[in-house]
């Protein structure tokens, strides 16, 4: 069974949060070393940078995970390959004759007509 959109958003937010913490630590540490901690102090400045980057990354990763899950169609690209098993004159396997995006658009148009 496929995970729900909420579960996908949750996983995306967790991944984005982990990336945001790391990026916030790196950029916050660099900013403190370069410009100094300012009036807030070292820990407070670093924590603010880490939390803001965590929130931003987790928000966008959650949205991206949901958007990405909407286009998940159980279509294998190798099944769309019209040249599967064929070789060119040099004996190399042939690539797609029609780009997969065009084939997917044709399939969607056929579904809409039905």
Secondary structure as GFF3:
##gff-version 3
##sequence-region A 1 114
A	DSSP	alpha_helix	5	35	.	.	.	ID=ss1
A	DSSP	alpha_helix	42	70	.	.	.	ID=ss2
A	DSSP	alpha_helix	77	80	.	.	.	ID=ss3
A	DSSP	alpha_helix	100	113	.	.	.	ID=ss4
###
